Amino acid sequence: MEILDAVNRNDLDRLKQLLDMSSSASAPNYSPQSTLSSNMNHVAVEQGRTALHLAATTGAIDALKLLIAQADMQVDVQDLQGNTALNLAAACSDLEAVRLLLDAKADPTIKNFAARGPLDNAKSTRVQALLKGRLSADEHSHGSSKISRQALVTQIQATLPKDPATVRLFAVDLYLTEETLRQRSREIIRQLIEEKQIANHKARLLEAAVALQDKETAERLMDQLRHWQDENERQAATITKNLSDVMRQHSEELQAAFKRNEETENSLIELQRKNAENAIELAKLHTQLDSATSPQSIVLTTKNNTEPSTELQNLRENVAKLQVEKASLEERVRLADKFKTITDTELAELRTEITKLRNAQQEQMFKHIETTATTPALTAQMEEETNIVYIKGGGQAKRIKAGTPEKLVDKLINPSHFDNQFMQAFLMTHTAFMSSKDVMSALIKKYDDASGDDVQKTYLRLINTVKYWVDAYWNDFFDDPFLLSLLNTFVDKIKTEGMANILRKVIQRKQSGAEPRTRTGTNDTAVLLSSPPKPILPKVLAKRYAALDKMGYGTLNSATLSALKESIAGETKSSDWAARMSSTDSLASTTTTVNKVWSFSGTKPRTSEDDGSLPDIPVKIVELDPTELARQLTLIEFELFSNIKPREYLDLAWMKEDKETRAPNITRMTRWTNHVIHWLITEIVIIKESPKPRAVILEKVIQLAVALEKLNNFNGVKEVLAALQSSSVYRLKKTKELVSSKLLKTLTDLEKLTASDMNYKALRSKVHAADPPLIPFPGVYQGDLVFLEECSKEKLENGMINFSKYQKTAGYIMEIQTYQQTSYNLEPISEIQEYIKRYPVFDDALAYSHSLQCEARATS
């Protein structure tokens, strides 16, 4: 343990002395049980680490060099967790220690018992690069070894004896060796098979002990076990890192304490030297006093103004001061020793607490698994009927987990099993596992086969289901004439004329295109009964609308006034431009140069020369109030958002090659988001004169984000933050220095709100707590749908449809639909909207070029 103590203290002289002593004690015959091996290759029984492990984790590079230089040092020895010194050095991101161990032929491919090697544990990119380079070099050397082996074969062939009798003896010996190897291999294989059978038997006993009833339950519990094992490994890694930090800090404190101790000892030696010199000087003075009895000596002393008694008194005072200083230094040495003892005790207690904590975590993990396996009320149980599987938990109603398509249709129209969410989810997602024709044919058959006491209830359920289907997903019938004919066949079969007429009216209304308002909610009524907030206009626009009031348009309602303003600005109806957006190219092509803009119809805006309307009035972002700018941006984005159809979210349609057809509205909104981001970037970097006016625009953009957050337009907030975090804007440090600290703090708060930490936890909470109208950030729900699509199977092993997956998918989409129902009660200002839509934006390369013109790169 003295070697370990020397490594821990980084006492190189003592370590070298101990290593020399150990080497001489074990020479000339070294064995694994020798003194050197026992001193250098074990720390403690409960850890199984060597002095090399300790040096690699504490950063004691000089001690590590001394240990590696020992001929008998085992650089690849593993501790109780299977970690080598190279593993620990890589985990501590100690580049120099990793380089020394690799030079000492440490194996970078050895993994610990958690199947993690040095490259897996390395967090530093420099350490990772070093390990990867060494692994590549090893592979190259392995290839070279093959070439060397071929050369060796050639050499052996050249040295084989020519005498057939001798060659025969060699062949017999080779055959005997091969037979011995074959027999040993058989024994090893037989032993491995027996061990596998024993392990399988233990696994079966363990399954029986924890009451595993079926394969799915076993898989679920194994998933839980793996989760807790991963959690335990993560916490163990955190504990290891913290322990490494504590040990490094402890080593630094010890080094500082040893340095102070050394300074104190040097001061004490210097004090003793001064005391000795003063004692010699004092003895000389005593001699002079004894001999100074003649008058001549007294006269000489008086003439020189030197009195021996006075000098003696001064020397005595100096000696007293030195004695006080000596006592103070001795007290400092005593306190340093006491501090070292306390630090060692605290470190030992910390190691003990970490061991206890790890054991407690393991016990808690196994208790949780045991409780989960033995407590039915806490786990999801499955009830299986013919062709359908239910899930139920403690105190919860059972839900459908899976079933055949036919059985799912049965549950859809079962009068004793009414579940509105199931109906909505089925009709929304059924195209993923059965065609609409099959569903309609099955419903017709159910109507024909209905009988018994509940026949009227069954008819009512069938008619309500078909009515909801036609109302919500009319395109299914509009795009398929055969399905429409099946629908008419079903209507003709309805015996109750009143119910049949209800369905016919719905179909006629859909075919004529006379749709009622689809957005419902309390706020829609507010739009009609109350006035929107008064727009905040710049002076140039305020004069125009004041002229409208004088012309007698001030008493018109918001819808009529909006139509009038659209006519004056030369813009078509708002419901048309979203459709025209589908014909535009992607942003990648519309932002290649500064001259291109976001267009909707491919034609230039109409002016007074075209139709005699009022001329276009140019506006600038610096003149616009952030609140009004946020209102107009929100109106544009809500129209895009509300036009997205539920089926566009299915099967990750927005990520497919045919996304323009399958998810046109999501694609339009994505294009619009890119346009807004590039618009804001361009507004900032286009100002190259000085940082001050650029900072004014930057503050305006941050205020826009604040106003969007107040309007619950979280998609707009993400757009603004994406623009501010782009490389073209983020690098403008001189500009940011001129922005007020209050706004920068607000920006930081918005970044925390919309951060992706814990799967957008903060943003989800904000959205769920907000009252509509609102525009969520679509990326949150699209991420959920991607995870669900990739991690959930469409069918179970028994071939049944995994309907729980589709029900979760429908749940996400229906939440989005909820936000689409309530529109904003805001007055559209067409000039501001046109300014945003038609602003000529820079692409990324051009924006970065302008950013460099604003602020050049910092020269090193």
FENBEL-V963508 format. One record per residue. N is the residue number from 1. SS is DSSP state (a for helix, b for strand, c for the rest). PHI is phi in radians with two decimals (999 if undefined). Layout:
<<N & SS & PHI> <N & SS & PHI>>
This chain:
<<1 & c & 999> <2 & a & -1.15> <3 & a & -1.10> <4 & a & -1.10> <5 & a & -1.13> <6 & a & -1.14> <7 & a & -1.15> <8 & a & -1.10> <9 & a & -1.49> <10 & c & 1.02> <11 & c & -1.53> <12 & a & -1.21> <13 & a & -1.10> <14 & a & -1.13> <15 & a & -1.11> <16 & a & -1.11> <17 & a & -1.12> <18 & a & -1.16> <19 & a & -1.14> <20 & a & -1.12> <21 & a & -1.11> <22 & a & -1.15> <23 & a & -1.15> <24 & a & -1.21> <25 & a & -1.22> <26 & a & -1.65> <27 & c & -1.35> <28 & c & -1.61> <29 & c & -1.76> <30 & c & -1.58> <31 & c & -2.44> <32 & c & -1.04> <33 & c & -1.63> <34 & c & -1.23> <35 & a & -1.09> <36 & a & -1.05> <37 & a & -1.10> <38 & a & -1.22> <39 & a & -1.37> <40 & a & -1.58> <41 & c & -1.90> <42 & c & -2.55> <43 & c & -1.71> <44 & c & -2.70> <45 & c & -1.13> <46 & c & -1.33> <47 & c & -1.96> <48 & c & 1.18> <49 & c & -1.73> <50 & c & -1.74> <51 & a & -1.07> <52 & a & -1.13> <53 & a & -1.02> <54 & a & -1.12> <55 & a & -1.14> <56 & a & -1.22> <57 & a & -1.56> <58 & a & -1.65> <59 & c & 1.34> <60 & c & -1.41> <61 & a & -1.15> <62 & a & -1.12> <63 & a & -1.12> <64 & a & -1.11> <65 & a & -1.11> <66 & a & -1.10> <67 & a & -1.17> <68 & a & -1.13> <69 & c & -1.22> <70 & c & -1.23> <71 & c & -1.15> <72 & c & -1.72> <73 & c & -1.27> <74 & c & -1.66> <75 & c & -1.30> <76 & c & -1.86> <77 & c & -1.19> <78 & c & -1.91> <79 & c & -1.51> <80 & c & -1.18> <81 & c & -1.65> <82 & c & 1.46> <83 & c & -1.48> <84 & c & -1.56> <85 & a & -1.07> <86 & a & -1.15> <87 & a & -1.01> <88 & a & -1.21> <89 & a & -1.11> <90 & a & -1.15> <91 & a & -1.14> <92 & c & -1.51> <93 & c & 1.00> <94 & c & -1.62> <95 & a & -1.10> <96 & a & -1.15> <97 & a & -1.13> <98 & a & -1.09> <99 & a & -1.12> <100 & a & -1.10> <101 & a & -1.16> <102 & a & -1.14> <103 & a & -1.14> <104 & c & -1.49> <105 & c & 1.24> <106 & c & -1.19> <107 & c & -1.45> <108 & c & -1.37> <109 & c & -1.70> <110 & c & -1.25> <111 & b & -1.96> <112 & c & -1.41> <113 & c & -1.23> <114 & c & -1.60> <115 & c & 1.09> <116 & c & -2.09> <117 & b & -1.68> <118 & a & -0.99> <119 & a & -1.16> <120 & a & -1.22> <121 & a & -1.46> <122 & c & -1.20> <123 & c & -1.81> <124 & c & -1.40> <125 & a & -1.13> <126 & a & -1.20> <127 & a & -1.14> <128 & a & -1.05> <129 & a & -1.10> <130 & a & -1.10> <131 & a & -1.15> <132 & a & -1.09> <133 & a & -1.10> <134 & a & -1.18> <135 & a & -1.10> <136 & a & -1.11> <137 & a & -1.13> <138 & a & -1.12> <139 & a & -1.09> <140 & a & -1.13> <141 & a & -1.16> <142 & a & -1.12> <143 & a & -1.13> <144 & a & -1.17> <145 & a & -1.13> <146 & a & -1.11> <147 & a & -1.13> <148 & a & -1.10> <149 & a & -1.11> <150 & a & -1.08> <151 & a & -1.13> <152 & a & -1.14> <153 & a & -1.05> <154 & a & -1.07> <155 & a & -1.16> <156 & a & -1.13> <157 & a & -1.06> <158 & a & -1.25> <159 & a & -1.67> <160 & c & -1.10> <161 & c & -1.18> <162 & c & -1.49> <163 & c & -1.25> <164 & a & -1.06> <165 & a & -1.13> <166 & a & -1.16> <167 & a & -1.07> <168 & a & -1.10> <169 & a & -1.07> <170 & a & -1.05> <171 & a & -1.15> <172 & a & -1.09> <173 & a & -1.10> <174 & a & -1.12> <175 & a & -1.12> <176 & a & -1.08> <177 & a & -1.12> <178 & a & -1.11> <179 & a & -1.12> <180 & a & -1.09> <181 & a & -1.10> <182 & a & -1.12> <183 & a & -1.11> <184 & a & -1.13> <185 & a & -1.11> <186 & a & -1.06> <187 & a & -1.09> <188 & a & -1.15> <189 & a & -1.10> <190 & a & -1.07> <191 & a & -1.14> <192 & a & -1.12> <193 & a & -1.11> <194 & a & -1.10> <195 & a & -1.11> <196 & a & -1.12> <197 & a & -1.10> <198 & a & -1.10> <199 & a & -1.11> <200 & a & -1.10> <201 & a & -1.11> <202 & a & -1.11> <203 & a & -1.11> <204 & a & -1.13> <205 & a & -1.10> <206 & a & -1.14> <207 & a & -1.09> <208 & a & -1.16> <209 & a & -1.19> <210 & c & -1.65> <211 & c & 1.08> <212 & c & -1.33> <213 & c & -1.70> <214 & c & -2.60> <215 & a & -1.15> <216 & a & -1.16> <217 & a & -1.09> <218 & a & -1.08> <219 & a & -1.12> <220 & a & -1.12> <221 & a & -1.17> <222 & a & -1.15> <223 & a & -1.08> <224 & a & -1.10> <225 & a & -1.09> <226 & a & -1.11> <227 & a & -1.07> <228 & a & -1.21> <229 & a & -1.12> <230 & a & -1.08> <231 & a & -1.10> <232 & a & -1.12> <233 & a & -1.12> <234 & a & -1.10> <235 & a & -1.15> <236 & a & -1.12> <237 & a & -1.12> <238 & a & -1.11> <239 & a & -1.11> <240 & a & -1.07> <241 & a & -1.12> <242 & a & -1.10> <243 & a & -1.11> <244 & a & -1.09> <245 & a & -1.11> <246 & a & -1.11> <247 & a & -1.14> <248 & a & -1.13> <249 & a & -1.10> <250 & a & -1.09> <251 & a & -1.10> <252 & a & -1.12> <253 & a & -1.13> <254 & a & -1.12> <255 & a & -1.05> <256 & a & -1.12> <257 & a & -1.13> <258 & a & -1.11> <259 & a & -1.14> <260 & a & -1.10> <261 & a & -1.10> <262 & a & -1.14> <263 & a & -1.10> <264 & a & -1.12> <265 & a & -1.08> <266 & a & -1.10> <267 & a & -1.11> <268 & a & -1.14> <269 & a & -1.11> <270 & a & -1.09> <271 & a & -1.14> <272 & a & -1.10> <273 & a & -1.12> <274 & a & -1.11> <275 & a & -1.07> <276 & a & -1.12> <277 & a & -1.10> <278 & a & -1.14> <279 & a & -1.14> <280 & a & -1.10> <281 & a & -1.10> <282 & a & -1.15> <283 & a & -1.11> <284 & a & -1.06> <285 & a & -1.12> <286 & a & -1.03> <287 & a & -1.11> <288 & a & -1.11> <289 & a & -1.13> <290 & a & -1.15> <291 & a & -1.54> <292 & c & -1.53> <293 & c & -1.99> <294 & c & -1.39> <295 & a & -1.06> <296 & a & -1.09> <297 & a & -1.19> <298 & a & -1.17> <299 & a & -1.10> <300 & a & -1.05> <301 & a & -1.14> <302 & a & -1.17> <303 & a & -1.12> <304 & c & -1.51> <305 & c & 0.96> <306 & c & -2.13> <307 & c & -1.84> <308 & a & -1.01> <309 & a & -1.16> <310 & a & -1.17> <311 & a & -1.13> <312 & a & -1.12> <313 & a & -1.11> <314 & a & -1.11> <315 & a & -1.12> <316 & a & -1.12> <317 & a & -1.11> <318 & a & -1.11> <319 & a & -1.10> <320 & a & -1.10> <321 & a & -1.11> <322 & a & -1.13> <323 & a & -1.16> <324 & a & -1.12> <325 & a & -1.12> <326 & a & -1.09> <327 & a & -1.10> <328 & a & -1.13> <329 & a & -1.14> <330 & a & -1.11> <331 & a & -1.17> <332 & a & -1.12> <333 & a & -1.09> <334 & a & -1.12> <335 & a & -1.15> <336 & a & -1.11> <337 & a & -1.11> <338 & a & -1.14> <339 & a & -1.09> <340 & a & -1.10> <341 & a & -1.11> <342 & a & -1.11> <343 & a & -1.10> <344 & a & -1.08> <345 & a & -1.14> <346 & a & -1.11> <347 & a & -1.13> <348 & a & -1.12> <349 & a & -1.13> <350 & a & -1.11> <351 & a & -1.08> <352 & a & -1.12> <353 & a & -1.14> <354 & a & -1.12> <355 & a & -1.09> <356 & a & -1.09> <357 & a & -1.09> <358 & a & -1.10> <359 & a & -1.12> <360 & a & -1.14> <361 & a & -1.11> <362 & a & -1.13> <363 & a & -1.09> <364 & a & -1.10> <365 & a & -1.09> <366 & a & -1.19> <367 & a & -1.12> <368 & a & -1.10> <369 & a & -1.13> <370 & a & -1.14> <371 & a & -1.13> <372 & a & -1.10> <373 & a & -1.34> <374 & a & -1.87> <375 & c & -1.93> <376 & a & -1.11> <377 & a & -1.22> <378 & a & -1.70> <379 & c & -2.12> <380 & c & -1.30> <381 & b & -1.90> <382 & b & -2.08> <383 & b & -1.91> <384 & b & -2.00> <385 & b & -1.87> <386 & c & -1.21> <387 & c & 1.14> <388 & b & -2.70> <389 & b & -2.24> <390 & b & -1.90> <391 & b & -2.13> <392 & b & -2.50> <393 & c & -2.13> <394 & c & -1.11> <395 & c & 1.29> <396 & c & -1.99> <397 & c & -1.26> <398 & c & -1.27> <399 & b & -2.12> <400 & b & -1.36> <401 & b & -1.63> <402 & b & -2.76> <403 & b & -3.14> <404 & c & -1.32> <405 & a & -0.97> <406 & a & -1.12> <407 & a & -1.22> <408 & a & -1.14> <409 & a & -1.14> <410 & a & -1.01> <411 & a & -1.19> <412 & a & -1.12> <413 & a & -1.99> <414 & c & -1.22> <415 & c & -1.16> <416 & c & -1.55> <417 & c & -2.31> <418 & c & -1.61> <419 & c & -2.44> <420 & a & -1.10> <421 & a & -1.15> <422 & a & -1.11> <423 & a & -1.09> <424 & a & -1.09> <425 & a & -1.16> <426 & a & -1.12> <427 & a & -1.20> <428 & a & -1.31> <429 & a & -1.96> <430 & a & -1.10> <431 & a & -1.14> <432 & a & -1.35> <433 & c & -2.28> <434 & c & -2.78> <435 & c & -1.36> <436 & a & -1.11> <437 & a & -1.10> <438 & a & -1.13> <439 & a & -1.13> <440 & a & -1.12> <441 & a & -1.11> <442 & a & -1.14> <443 & a & -1.15> <444 & a & -1.09> <445 & a & -1.14> <446 & a & -1.09> <447 & a & -1.17> <448 & a & -1.19> <449 & a & -1.57> <450 & c & -1.11> <451 & c & -2.80> <452 & c & 1.64> <453 & c & -1.23> <454 & c & -1.69> <455 & a & -1.12> <456 & a & -1.18> <457 & a & -1.13> <458 & a & -1.12> <459 & a & -1.01> <460 & a & -1.10> <461 & a & -1.12> <462 & a & -1.08> <463 & a & -1.15> <464 & a & -1.11> <465 & a & -1.12> <466 & a & -1.14> <467 & a & -1.08> <468 & a & -1.12> <469 & a & -1.06> <470 & a & -1.14> <471 & a & -1.12> <472 & a & -1.49> <473 & c & -2.35> <474 & c & -1.10> <475 & a & -1.08> <476 & a & -0.99> <477 & a & -1.49> <478 & a & -1.12> <479 & c & -1.51> <480 & c & -2.34> <481 & a & -1.02> <482 & a & -1.15> <483 & a & -1.13> <484 & a & -1.12> <485 & a & -1.17> <486 & a & -1.11> <487 & a & -1.10> <488 & a & -1.11> <489 & a & -1.08> <490 & a & -1.10> <491 & a & -1.09> <492 & a & -1.14> <493 & a & -1.38> <494 & c & -1.16> <495 & c & -1.43> <496 & c & -1.46> <497 & a & -1.11> <498 & a & -1.10> <499 & a & -1.18> <500 & a & -1.09> <501 & a & -1.14> <502 & a & -1.05> <503 & a & -1.15> <504 & a & -1.08> <505 & a & -1.13> <506 & a & -1.10> <507 & a & -1.14> <508 & a & -1.10> <509 & a & -1.09> <510 & a & -1.17> <511 & a & -1.20> <512 & a & -1.41> <513 & c & 1.39> <514 & c & -1.48> <515 & c & -1.50> <516 & c & -1.32> <517 & c & -1.08> <518 & c & -1.69> <519 & c & -1.64> <520 & c & -2.09> <521 & c & 2.54> <522 & a & -1.15> <523 & a & -1.22> <524 & a & -1.12> <525 & a & -1.11> <526 & a & -1.11> <527 & a & -1.11> <528 & a & -1.45> <529 & a & -1.66> <530 & c & -2.13> <531 & c & -1.45> <532 & c & -1.25> <533 & c & -1.07> <534 & c & -1.15> <535 & c & -1.09> <536 & c & -1.79> <537 & c & -1.88> <538 & c & -1.21> <539 & a & -1.01> <540 & a & -1.14> <541 & a & -1.42> <542 & a & -1.07> <543 & a & -1.12> <544 & a & -1.08> <545 & a & -1.31> <546 & a & -1.15> <547 & a & -1.13> <548 & a & -1.09> <549 & a & -1.10> <550 & a & -1.15> <551 & a & -1.37> <552 & a & 1.73> <553 & a & -1.70> <554 & c & -1.21> <555 & c & -1.61> <556 & c & -1.25> <557 & c & -1.28> <558 & a & -1.13> <559 & a & -1.15> <560 & a & -1.16> <561 & a & -1.13> <562 & a & -1.12> <563 & a & -1.09> <564 & a & -1.11> <565 & a & -1.16> <566 & a & -1.11> <567 & a & -1.15> <568 & a & -1.16> <569 & a & -1.41> <570 & c & 1.32> <571 & c & -1.92> <572 & c & -1.36> <573 & c & -1.06> <574 & a & -1.13> <575 & a & -1.34> <576 & a & -1.61> <577 & a & -1.22> <578 & a & -1.14> <579 & a & -1.19> <580 & a & -1.22> <581 & a & -1.11> <582 & c & -1.13> <583 & c & -1.51> <584 & c & -1.41> <585 & c & -1.34> <586 & c & -1.22> <587 & a & -1.14> <588 & a & -1.02> <589 & a & -1.65> <590 & a & -1.52> <591 & c & -2.11> <592 & c & -1.25> <593 & c & -2.35> <594 & c & -1.23> <595 & c & -1.38> <596 & c & -1.52> <597 & c & -2.31> <598 & c & -1.37> <599 & c & -1.94> <600 & c & -2.00> <601 & c & -2.15> <602 & c & 1.42> <603 & c & -2.04> <604 & c & -1.31> <605 & c & -1.10> <606 & c & -1.28> <607 & c & -2.15> <608 & a & -1.14> <609 & a & -1.23> <610 & a & -1.42> <611 & a & -2.39> <612 & c & 1.40> <613 & c & -1.38> <614 & c & -1.11> <615 & c & -1.22> <616 & c & -1.14> <617 & c & -1.90> <618 & c & -1.22> <619 & c & -2.18> <620 & c & -2.24> <621 & a & -1.11> <622 & a & -1.17> <623 & a & -1.53> <624 & c & -1.59> <625 & c & -1.26> <626 & a & -1.00> <627 & a & -1.14> <628 & a & -1.20> <629 & a & -1.07> <630 & a & -1.15> <631 & a & -1.08> <632 & a & -1.19> <633 & a & -1.10> <634 & a & -1.17> <635 & a & -1.07> <636 & a & -1.09> <637 & a & -1.27> <638 & a & -1.19> <639 & a & -1.13> <640 & a & -1.10> <641 & a & -1.15> <642 & a & -1.25> <643 & c & -1.44> <644 & c & -1.23> <645 & c & -1.56> <646 & a & -1.00> <647 & a & -1.16> <648 & a & -1.18> <649 & a & -1.52> <650 & a & -1.34> <651 & a & 0.98> <652 & a & 0.89> <653 & a & -1.05> <654 & a & -1.26> <655 & a & -1.84> <656 & c & -1.50> <657 & c & -1.17> <658 & c & -1.67> <659 & a & -1.09> <660 & a & -1.08> <661 & a & -1.61> <662 & a & -1.45> <663 & c & -2.39> <664 & a & -1.15> <665 & a & -1.31> <666 & a & -1.11> <667 & a & -1.10> <668 & a & -1.10> <669 & a & -1.16> <670 & a & -1.12> <671 & a & -1.06> <672 & a & -1.10> <673 & a & -1.02> <674 & a & -1.09> <675 & a & -1.12> <676 & a & -1.11> <677 & a & -1.05> <678 & a & -1.21> <679 & a & -1.07> <680 & a & -1.15> <681 & a & -1.07> <682 & a & -1.11> <683 & a & -0.99> <684 & a & -1.46> <685 & a & -1.42> <686 & c & -1.30> <687 & c & -1.63> <688 & c & -1.94> <689 & c & -1.14> <690 & c & -2.72> <691 & a & -1.16> <692 & a & -1.11> <693 & a & -1.14> <694 & a & -1.19> <695 & a & -1.16> <696 & a & -1.09> <697 & a & -1.15> <698 & a & -1.09> <699 & a & -1.13> <700 & a & -1.07> <701 & a & -1.19> <702 & a & -1.12> <703 & a & -1.09> <704 & a & -1.09> <705 & a & -1.09> <706 & a & -1.10> <707 & a & -1.14> <708 & a & -1.13> <709 & a & -1.15> <710 & a & -1.18> <711 & c & -1.47> <712 & c & 1.11> <713 & b & -1.63> <714 & a & -1.30> <715 & a & -1.16> <716 & a & -1.11> <717 & a & -1.06> <718 & a & -1.12> <719 & a & -1.11> <720 & a & -1.10> <721 & a & -1.13> <722 & a & -1.11> <723 & a & -1.15> <724 & a & -1.22> <725 & c & -1.61> <726 & c & -1.19> <727 & a & -1.09> <728 & a & -1.22> <729 & a & -1.73> <730 & a & -1.06> <731 & c & -1.37> <732 & c & -1.39> <733 & a & -1.22> <734 & a & -1.10> <735 & a & -1.18> <736 & a & -1.15> <737 & a & -1.11> <738 & c & -1.59> <739 & c & -1.42> <740 & c & -1.09> <741 & a & -1.11> <742 & a & -1.11> <743 & a & -1.18> <744 & a & -1.13> <745 & a & -1.16> <746 & a & -1.07> <747 & a & -1.09> <748 & a & -1.09> <749 & a & -1.10> <750 & a & -1.15> <751 & a & -1.14> <752 & a & -1.16> <753 & a & -1.09> <754 & c & -1.73> <755 & c & -1.15> <756 & c & -1.47> <757 & c & -1.03> <758 & c & 0.91> <759 & c & 1.01> <760 & c & 1.00> <761 & a & -1.08> <762 & a & -1.12> <763 & a & -1.17> <764 & a & -1.08> <765 & a & -1.09> <766 & a & -1.13> <767 & a & -1.14> <768 & a & -1.18> <769 & a & -1.49> <770 & c & -1.44> <771 & c & -1.65> <772 & c & -1.08> <773 & c & -1.33> <774 & c & -2.73> <775 & b & -2.14> <776 & c & -1.30> <777 & c & -1.41> <778 & a & -1.06> <779 & a & -1.06> <780 & a & -1.11> <781 & a & -1.27> <782 & a & -1.13> <783 & a & -1.13> <784 & a & -1.07> <785 & a & -1.18> <786 & a & -1.12> <787 & a & -1.08> <788 & a & -1.14> <789 & a & -1.18> <790 & a & -1.49> <791 & a & -1.83> <792 & c & -2.08> <793 & c & -1.41> <794 & c & -1.34> <795 & b & -2.33> <796 & c & -1.41> <797 & c & -1.15> <798 & c & -1.46> <799 & c & 1.55> <800 & c & -1.30> <801 & b & -1.22> <802 & c & -1.36> <803 & a & -1.23> <804 & a & -1.06> <805 & a & -1.11> <806 & a & -1.23> <807 & a & -1.21> <808 & a & -1.16> <809 & a & -1.03> <810 & a & -1.11> <811 & a & -1.06> <812 & a & -1.08> <813 & a & -1.20> <814 & a & -1.17> <815 & a & -1.13> <816 & a & -1.09> <817 & a & -1.07> <818 & a & -1.02> <819 & a & -1.31> <820 & a & -1.38> <821 & c & -1.37> <822 & c & -1.83> <823 & c & -1.61> <824 & c & -1.48> <825 & c & -1.66> <826 & c & -2.29> <827 & c & -1.53> <828 & c & -1.26> <829 & c & -1.98> <830 & a & -1.12> <831 & a & -1.10> <832 & a & -1.21> <833 & a & -1.11> <834 & a & -1.13> <835 & a & -1.04> <836 & a & -1.20> <837 & a & -1.14> <838 & c & -1.79> <839 & c & -1.21> <840 & c & -1.31> <841 & c & -1.85> <842 & c & -1.55> <843 & c & -1.43> <844 & a & -1.07> <845 & a & -1.13> <846 & a & -1.19> <847 & a & -1.10> <848 & a & -1.19> <849 & a & -1.08> <850 & a & -1.16> <851 & a & -1.09> <852 & a & -1.16> <853 & a & -1.24> <854 & a & -1.21> <855 & c & -2.45> <856 & c & -1.22> <857 & c & -1.10> <858 & c & -1.28> <859 & c & -1.50> <860 & c & -1.41>>
